[in-house]
């Protein structure tokens, strides 16, 4: 397409064409650790980790994966709720040359077995309470190593002592796994010293996969969307360009969107690390806990889904909480009702806009402008920089004029390899 009429109304701060570095995703963690070594990268339930600590932990994880046999291009599954281990393992796997397979922690044994067989994952990092489920299917898949971690490992004192009792009461099980054979403990891996320079694996950003993102699509079994380092890098850069009022190293991102969903992966995890911003991580969405966290931790950005904003607005005591720190929210995954948008903006004083994307595009392709330009009610907005978009006829596949119903076509550097 040569005709991109939407570019004529871009705010002057958003370039129509971006430049993309020819470097792997893991390099951004190294750069942020060098630029902001003592800045908080992760805040989790009162525990804080600096960029230096996250980078060193990722290096340890990468070295360990290589020591137990991970080869470039092999898949490593990550079956965790949002937690520091999710960030550390994501970059560690990439440093070791592996491909991340994000796995929904709520998967049944049947769903888990299908995904492990389809992806060919050789290793899996799993939360302790999910260990029995993984163990039950491992022998029927290619999994050779199971790495086990626990929420308590990154909780501050005394929460780390209390949590096992809460877990036992909540789930009725106590998991004890020894660090031996093909069972490994994340906590033991993190105790290892980095005695020499850990060699990160060279990556062809245009061709090498970073992520296999499973999506249900519309029919049949979930399919693994093949996203390269370049796909994710490009979409994160586009997101940053759209958020042009954000200041590098100064933003605080509320990380409730699950990292096992590509929306949370790109707009929260990768973007925060790339820009040296703090992630305020929550393992699940809970209305009251979210309101308390916003008031106390003062996030400036809150990417979310309409159900989250609706849940907060419906809380009877929302007026008692100070939500004024929030400057920008991009809503995705479902249609955003206009009344929710207007009410949430009134309460926070920030901006809430709707966007559109899909797993196959890393994921964002369109969004409304957050600042400086009018937005269209009930619309997903305009294509992002470097993104071509058209509405095509379902019959002839030819481009349709405005106000016609057809099929959306998208082209850009964020579109999957396959």
ABEGO torsion letter per residue (X at the ends): XABBAAAAABBAABBABBBBBBBBAAAAAAAAAAABAABBABBBGGBBBBAAAAAAAAAAAAAAAAAAGBBBGBBBBBBBBBBAAAAAAAAAAAAAGBBBBBBBAABBAAAAAAAAAAAGBABBBBBAAAAAAAAAAAAABABABBBBBBAAAABBOAAAAAAAAAAAAAAGBBBBBBBBEABBBAAAAAABBBABBBBBBBBBAAABBABBBBBAEABEBBBBBBBBAAAAAAAAAAAAAABAABBBGABBBBBABBAABAAAAAAAAAAAAAAGBBBBBBABBBAAAAAAAAAAAGBABBBBBAAAAAAAAABAAAAABBAAABABBBBBGBBBBAAAAAAAAAAAGBBBBBBBBBAAAOABABBBBABGBBBBBGBAEBBBBGBBBBBBBAAAGBBBBBGBBBBBBBBEAABBAX
